[in-house]
Amino acid sequence: MKPLRILLADDHQVTLTGLRTVLESQEGWQVCGEAKTGREAVEKARHLKPDVVVMDFSMPEMNGLEATREIRKWLPETEVLILTMHESGTLAQEALAAGARGFVLKTEATRQLIAAVKKLAEHKLSYTQKASDMVLETSRQTGLTSGSAEMPSSSLTERECEVIRLVAAGKKSREIAAALNISVKTADVHRSHILSKLKLNGIADLVRYAIRAKLVDP
């Protein structure tokens, strides 16, 4: 079975060593590289092509979100998990927007890291319950999802819910079309209609809605 290849990015060697020990305790998991700056993380990701990157937010030269955008631009199949000490709903939202589909607080890492990486390995969204709650609370306070705040998931058709789950799982229109046995054009129409129906501005907002409506597991 193909090993799960993981790149670690953190500017503290003690943290890197601890993460390596925890992750490589899992059978079939391999830490293929380490980076101590955001720029180095991007360079090593492009060279090593890992399955998952575990990225600290606070990195020198280029922060974790900037590095995530670059990695996802060059390697769309590589999943990124943001690991941070900052309990910030705004940061969790920005991580989503940057393309990170995993978010774990360092205070939760001992309990949540393995489960989070497992989900990302399956290309599933992996926000812990605490991170999801922070996203929702910030959304309520800032009004970023005001258009969908009172729109229950029961107002959506089953097909629309299926499309939202697939979008939240990081699937592109072609993959959604194949999964639902519809044309790519029809998948695009569903995505556009859902965004319009829920009054959302883009995919990051749609993922936040999916978390709030419990259409995906945190």
Residue pairs with C-beta under 8 A, 6 or more apart in sequence:
1 28
3 28
3 29
3 30
4 26
4 28
4 29
4 30
4 51
4 52
4 117
4 121
5 30
5 32
5 48
5 49
5 50
5 51
5 52
6 23
6 29
6 30
6 31
6 32
6 50
6 51
6 52
6 53
6 54
6 117
7 31
7 32
7 33
7 34
7 35
7 41
7 44
7 45
7 48
7 50
7 52
7 53
7 54
8 16
8 19
8 20
8 23
8 31
8 33
8 34
8 35
8 53
8 54
9 34
9 35
9 36
9 38
9 40
9 41
9 53
9 54
9 55
9 56
9 59
9 64
9 67
10 16
10 19
10 36
10 54
10 55
10 56
10 59
10 83
11 36
11 37
11 56
11 58
11 59
11 60
12 56
13 36
15 56
16 34
16 36
19 31
19 54
19 83
19 113
20 31
20 34
22 110
22 113
22 114
23 29
23 31
23 54
23 113
23 114
23 117
24 30
24 31
26 114
29 117
32 48
32 50
33 44
33 48
33 50
34 44
35 41
35 43
35 44
36 59
36 60
37 59
37 60
37 61
37 62
38 59
38 60
38 61
38 62
38 63
38 64
38 66
38 67
39 61
39 62
39 67
40 61
41 53
41 55
41 59
41 62
41 67
41 71
42 62
42 67
42 70
42 71
42 74
45 53
45 71
45 74
45 75
45 78
46 71
46 74
46 75
49 75
49 78
50 78
51 78
51 79
51 121
52 78
52 79
52 80
52 81
52 102
52 117
52 120
52 121
53 68
53 71
53 78
53 79
53 80
53 81
54 81
54 83
54 113
54 117
55 64
55 67
55 68
55 80
55 81
55 82
55 83
55 100
56 64
56 82
56 83
56 84
57 63
57 64
57 65
57 82
57 83
57 84
57 86
57 91
57 95
58 64
58 84
58 85
58 86
59 67
62 70
64 82
64 84
64 95
64 100
65 82
65 94
65 95
65 98
65 100
66 98
68 80
68 82
68 95
68 98
68 99
68 100
69 98
69 99
71 78
71 80
71 99
72 78
72 80
72 98
72 99
79 101
79 102
79 120
79 121
79 123
79 170
80 99
80 100
80 101
80 102
81 100
81 101
81 102
81 103
81 104
81 116
81 117
81 120
81 126
82 91
82 95
82 100
82 102
82 103
82 104
83 104
83 105
83 106
83 109
83 113
84 91
84 103
84 104
84 105
84 106
85 105
85 106
85 107
86 105
87 105
87 107
87 130
87 134
88 134
88 138
89 134
89 135
89 136
89 137
89 138
89 139
89 141
90 138
90 142
92 103
92 127
92 131
92 134
92 135
92 138
93 135
93 138
93 139
93 144
93 204
93 208
95 103
96 103
96 135
96 204
96 207
96 208
97 204
101 120
101 123
101 124
101 125
101 126
101 170
102 116
102 117
102 119
102 120
102 125
102 126
102 127
103 126
103 127
103 128
103 131
104 112
104 113
104 116
104 126
104 128
104 131
105 128
105 130
105 131
108 128
108 130
112 128
115 126
116 126
116 128
117 126
119 125
119 126
120 126
123 169
123 170
123 171
124 169
124 216
124 217
125 168
125 169
125 170
125 207
125 210
125 211
125 216
125 217
127 135
127 211
127 218
128 218
129 218
131 218
132 211
132 218
135 208
135 211
136 208
136 211
136 212
138 144
139 145
139 149
139 208
139 212
140 149
144 205
144 208
145 200
145 205
145 208
145 209
145 212
146 199
147 198
147 199
147 200
148 198
148 199
148 200
148 205
148 209
148 212
151 197
151 198
151 199
152 213
153 161
153 213
153 214
153 215
155 197
156 164
156 194
156 197
159 180
159 190
160 190
160 193
160 194
160 197
161 215
162 180
163 176
163 180
163 187
163 190
163 191
163 194
164 194
164 206
164 209
164 210
164 215
165 210
165 215
165 216
166 175
166 176
166 179
166 180
167 176
167 191
167 203
167 206
167 207
167 210
168 206
168 207
168 210
168 211
168 215
168 216
169 216
171 179
173 184
173 187
173 188
173 191
174 184
174 187
176 182
176 187
176 190
176 191
177 183
177 184
177 186
177 187
180 187
182 190
194 200
194 206
195 201
195 202
195 205
195 206
198 206
198 209
200 206
200 209
207 216
209 215
210 216
211 218
